Amino acid sequence: MVSKAGVSYSWTGPNTFSATIQNPFIANATSANTGTYHAIFTLANGCADTVNVPATVSPLTGPPIINISVSPSDTICAGANITLTATVSNASSPAYQWRRNGVDITGATSSGLTTGFVNNGDIITCKVTSASLCQPVDSAISNAITMHVLLIPPPNLTLITYAIGDTMTFSGHITNGNTGLTYQWTRNGINIPGAVQSSYTTWALNPGDIICLIVHSSVPCTIPDSAIACTTITTGISNLQSSKNNILIYPNPASSVLYIEATQKVNINITSIEGKVLLHNTSSTPSLTSREGAEGGRVMERPGEVDISSLAPGIYLIRVYDKDGLLLKVEKLVKE
């Protein structure tokens, strides 16, 4: 107000306030001083005027409080999206600014942020600013979230191939990613039914056939989640050991009983064409012995018997081992 000579002032208000100066003030005002103030201005000639002045006293408050959270987790697979959410209290019309490693993220000025652009070790924070007039400190920085971004390489896969007798065995050799694996063998790009183990044995191959193993990992964050290794058959399978150790297997085809003659103690197992073991070291597995003949040389005391009645009709592989587990012979078996 502009003071004029000969004018008197009379102020009254809440909390028994009164004053007779033109521009009164209240030190250390509190909410008890909130209300309407009345001013009466009296001129020298006796004329008077009244003014009502409403006033609100708001208490001083502390700085804003902000906390942030991340979904689904602070540990994610490379390339996955995360959603960040800020929860704020003690702030009026809050303004947000998300930061990565202390640097503002352009355009990230909402209470929430969804992004896939995070790297392992990134530190995410958010700054909030309050519009309140009664906060000496009007901004705050949130808690920090450190991101853990996982990238697991695919299985390192190579093929090992070897031929014995009239069969060829393929085996997948994996140097990393040995857990959570499934296998599928293919021939010329077509899945081989039942060939879902780490190795595959077959007798029916032609030159030019392409045998592949596809290994899939179910371990999270394996990128890519599969590996493939292939080999091309250049020649047919040679019968390398068909007569080794004078081992005889008969009859073939057989219906219920298989006989084995050998000049040493042997054991057998029978597998499907895909390599699944169906009979192995069972009670019917032969344990053959031999004796010295009248004129020298080894003579069989009796042939070993193998009960194959439980096998369904089809084609199988029979393997003969010595007592130390050395493979002596592999032969195709036809079950009638």
C-alpha positions, 0 to 999 in steps of 0.5 A: 500500500502507498502511505498517505499523510493523515491516514490511520490503519487498523488491522485485525485477524486470526489468532488475535492479530492486530496492527496499526501500521500500513504494512504489518507482518507476522514472524514465524507464521503457523497454520493458526494464522490462516484466515481472513484479515480485515483492514480499516483505513481512516482518512483525515477527514473522517472517511473510512474504507474496509478491505478483507484480505484472505491468507493461507499459511502452509507449513514447510515440508521436507523434500519429496520421497521417491522409490523405483521398482523394476519388473519383471526383475533386475536380472533379465536376458539380453534384449528383454524389456523391463518396466520401471515404476516410480512411487512418489510421496510428499510432492506437489505436481511431481515432474520426473526424469529417468537416468541411466548411469547418471545421464538423463534418458531423453524423453523419459519424463513420466512416472513409468518407463518401459525399455529394452535398451539396458546393458549389464551393469547399468544403474537406473535412477529417477529424479523427481521435482515438486512444485510445492512453494513450501519445500526448501528442497524440492527435488530428490533422487530415487534408490538405484537399480543395478541391471544384470543382463545375461547372455549365455552362448549356445552349445559349442557342438562338434560331431564325432563319427566312427564306423564299426562293422556294418554300422556308423555311430555319430556322437555330439561333443559339447564343450559348453552348455551341458545342461538343459539340452535336447537332441534331434538327429536329421538325415538329409534335412528330415528328422529321424524318428526316435533319434533324440539322444546325444549319439545315433547309430545306423547301418542304412546310409548312402554316399552323399547323405547328410547327417546333422545333430540339432541341440536345443538348450532350455537354459534361459538367456541362451542366445541363440538357443540351439546349435547344429553340426552336420557331416556328409557321408562320403563312402558306404560303411565297410564291414571292418570287423565282421570276422574278428575274434571268430564270433558267430551270431545265429540264427539271423533272422531270429524269432525268440532265441539267439546263439553266440559262439566266441573263443572268449568270455563275452557280453552283449547288448542289443539296441534299436537302429536309433541307438536306444539300448534294449537288452544289456547285461541281462541274466540271459546275456551269454558268459561264454567259456572255452576249453583246450581241445584234444589236439590243441586250440580253443573249443567252445564248451557251449554256445551262449543263449540270448532271449530276444522274445521280448523284442518286437519284430524289426531290425536291431543292432547287436554288439559283442564286448569282451570282459573288459568292455572292449567292443568286438563286433557289431551286427545287424539283427533281424527279429521275426 
